[in-house]
Amino acid sequence: MYSRKIIDETFRLKTLGLTDKQIAAQCGVSIFAVRHWRYGTRRTPESESDRADYCPRCSTGQLDPEAYPYLLGLYLGDGYIGRLHRDVTYLSIACCDTWPGLMIECTEAMSAVFPVSVFKVQRQGCTEVKGASTHWTCIFPQHGPGKKHERLIALEAWQQELVDARPDRFIRGLIHSDGCRALNRIRKKNGEGFYEYPRYHFSNVSTDIVELLTAALDQLDIPWKSHVKRQEPYLDQVTVSISRKAAVARMDTIVSPKY
């Protein structure tokens, strides 16, 4: 029997593009074991044999009430689910290298939602935080073919309950993925200098995702405005702006820095 750490490492290496032969050599196991684990035909250690227990859709597992809404926000903004083989999938969240603290919080949230081995893959300008599991599509039913803005994005009832219980965590995840806090600079009416004030922006081409954000903002009585900008032919980007002083102060307590 091999440890769960070794088994998870084989999945991690597979997402990096290594062949089964390379994975077997690096992990010190047979190539047949690597293939059995990925195809789901080899028995895992007794203590880890029923990993479906943590899935609320396949068993009686409970999702972390704080980590899940945050991870859902990250997924809707900068995440996707890929497939390793058959039923084995991986969740990937793209995190900007400018904010290393975001990677830490993303890693912690992913581990809190599912007991998976989380790893990082460096890309140009960003780092993908990944974790392999057979149950990501269970808890992120928004997954599907094509881009998110090309298909319906709607929360299921059980997801909406979790978001309604912690809309602040959901907002935090969305802003950390596709949002920012910036200074708006306006020229004074007399033409002598400028004045500045902070505001939050969130931009996305999926109107469904934008509406999920604004619904959460409405739940917390945070005022917002939106405008549409044409990005490409027949593709509009919606930007939500939060600029009132009290609203920005409230958002500061919810979002906080990306470190």
Disulfide bonds with the S-S distance in Angstrom:
none
